[in-house]
Amino acid sequence: MASKQPAMSPSDLPIAPVLDRATGPRRAEADELLALFKEISGYEPVVWAGRILGFGQYEYRYESGHGGIAPLLAFAPGPSHHTIYLASGFAERWPELLEKLGKHRSSKACLYLTRLASVDQAILRELIEKSLQETLSDDTTMNS
């Protein structure tokens, strides 16, 4: 019997339907994020889990032995907000950047932006770059 593909895995799905999850002004913002993530990562986007655009990938393994693959950088456009996936614990690592970012919400590894116009683009870029550096510096196996 074939093993089931993990939910968080890359696919060959086209990126247009993922970008089109964002509507109205957020659709143009999704294109801006696409360009920004491609520029910072140097990778072309790949659809992960049917709704996330991932750029590059790496293999991780926890001390427990559990492991898998994840995108180096990723975001998910949506009808009400954009979800930016950052290094776990980013809010504790870079609170000074979040204070300057502008209107946002955050969780352990996600930054939620209602509108790109509501945030400082230079600070957003810095957060994404720092997240990538953090991921690359972790003890992981890198894959393209």
C-alpha positions as CSV (number, residue, x, y, z in Angstrom):
1,M,0.0,0.0,0.0
2,A,1.3,3.5,-0.9
3,S,2.2,5.8,2.0
4,K,0.1,8.9,2.3
5,Q,1.8,12.2,1.4
6,P,2.2,14.5,4.4
7,A,-0.2,17.5,4.4
8,M,2.7,19.9,4.4
9,S,4.5,18.9,1.3
10,P,5.4,20.5,-2.1
11,S,3.2,19.8,-5.1
12,D,3.1,20.4,-8.8
13,L,-0.1,22.5,-8.5
14,P,-0.1,25.8,-10.4
15,I,0.4,28.9,-8.3
16,A,-2.3,31.1,-9.9
17,P,-5.2,29.6,-7.9
18,V,-3.3,30.1,-4.7
19,L,-2.7,33.8,-5.6
20,D,-6.3,34.2,-6.6
21,R,-7.4,33.3,-3.0
22,A,-6.7,36.9,-2.4
23,T,-9.3,39.2,-3.9
24,G,-9.7,42.9,-4.5
25,P,-6.7,45.0,-3.5
26,R,-5.2,42.0,-1.7
27,R,-4.7,40.2,-5.1
28,A,-2.2,42.8,-6.2
29,E,-0.5,42.6,-2.8
30,A,-0.2,38.8,-3.3
31,D,1.8,39.6,-6.5
32,E,4.0,42.0,-4.5
33,L,4.7,39.4,-1.9
34,L,5.4,36.9,-4.6
35,A,8.1,39.2,-6.1
36,L,9.5,40.0,-2.7
37,F,9.8,36.3,-1.6
38,K,11.4,35.3,-4.9
39,E,13.9,38.1,-4.7
40,I,14.9,37.3,-1.0
41,S,14.9,33.5,-1.4
42,G,16.3,33.2,-4.9
43,Y,13.7,30.4,-5.5
44,E,10.6,30.0,-7.6
45,P,7.4,29.4,-5.7
46,V,5.9,25.9,-5.2
47,V,2.5,25.2,-3.8
48,W,2.6,23.5,-0.4
49,A,-0.5,22.0,1.3
50,G,-2.7,23.3,-1.5
51,R,-2.7,26.9,-0.3
52,I,0.8,28.0,0.7
53,L,3.5,29.4,-1.6
54,G,6.8,28.0,-0.5
55,F,10.3,29.1,-1.7
56,G,13.1,26.6,-1.4
57,Q,12.9,23.8,1.1
58,Y,14.9,22.2,3.9
59,E,14.8,19.1,5.9
60,Y,14.4,19.2,9.7
61,R,14.7,16.7,12.5
62,Y,13.8,17.2,16.1
63,E,15.6,15.6,19.0
64,S,12.6,13.3,19.3
65,G,13.5,11.8,15.9
66,H,10.4,13.4,14.2
67,G,11.3,15.2,11.0
68,G,10.2,16.3,7.6
69,I,10.5,19.0,5.0
70,A,9.4,22.6,5.1
71,P,9.8,25.7,2.8
72,L,12.6,28.0,3.6
73,L,10.2,30.9,3.2
74,A,6.4,30.9,2.7
75,F,3.3,32.9,2.6
76,A,-0.4,32.2,2.0
77,P,-2.6,34.9,0.4
78,G,-6.2,35.0,1.5
79,P,-9.4,36.9,1.1
80,S,-9.1,38.7,4.5
81,H,-5.4,38.6,5.3
82,H,-2.0,37.4,4.1
83,T,-0.2,34.8,6.3
84,I,3.6,35.2,6.3
85,Y,5.4,32.1,7.8
86,L,8.5,33.1,9.7
87,A,11.1,31.4,12.0
88,S,9.4,30.0,15.1
89,G,9.5,32.5,18.0
90,F,10.2,35.4,15.7
91,A,8.2,37.8,17.9
92,E,10.5,37.1,20.9
93,R,13.6,37.3,18.7
94,W,12.9,40.6,17.0
95,P,10.3,42.5,19.1
96,E,11.9,45.9,18.0
97,L,11.1,45.1,14.4
98,L,7.5,44.2,15.2
99,E,7.1,47.4,17.1
100,K,8.0,49.4,14.0
101,L,6.2,47.1,11.5
102,G,2.7,48.6,11.6
103,K,-0.7,46.9,11.8
104,H,-0.4,43.2,12.2
105,R,-1.2,40.2,14.3
106,S,1.2,37.3,15.1
107,S,1.4,33.8,16.5
108,K,4.4,31.5,17.2
109,A,5.5,31.3,13.5
110,C,3.0,33.4,11.6
111,L,2.6,37.0,10.8
112,Y,-0.9,38.1,9.7
113,L,-1.2,41.2,7.6
114,T,-4.6,42.6,6.6
115,R,-3.1,45.0,4.1
116,L,0.5,45.6,2.9
117,A,-0.1,49.3,2.8
118,S,-0.6,49.2,6.6
119,V,3.0,48.0,7.3
120,D,6.5,49.3,6.7
121,Q,7.8,47.5,3.7
122,A,11.4,47.8,4.7
123,I,10.7,46.3,8.1
124,L,8.7,43.5,6.5
125,R,11.7,42.7,4.2
126,E,14.0,42.7,7.2
127,L,11.8,40.2,9.1
128,I,11.7,37.9,6.1
129,E,15.5,38.2,5.6
130,K,16.1,37.5,9.3
131,S,13.8,34.5,9.2
132,L,15.6,33.1,6.2
133,Q,19.0,33.6,7.9
134,E,17.7,31.9,11.1
135,T,16.4,28.9,9.1
136,L,19.6,28.6,7.2
137,S,21.7,28.8,10.4
138,D,19.7,26.0,12.1
139,D,21.2,22.6,12.1
140,T,19.2,21.4,9.1
141,T,19.9,19.7,5.7
142,M,19.2,22.1,2.9
143,N,17.6,21.1,-0.4
144,S,16.6,23.1,-3.4
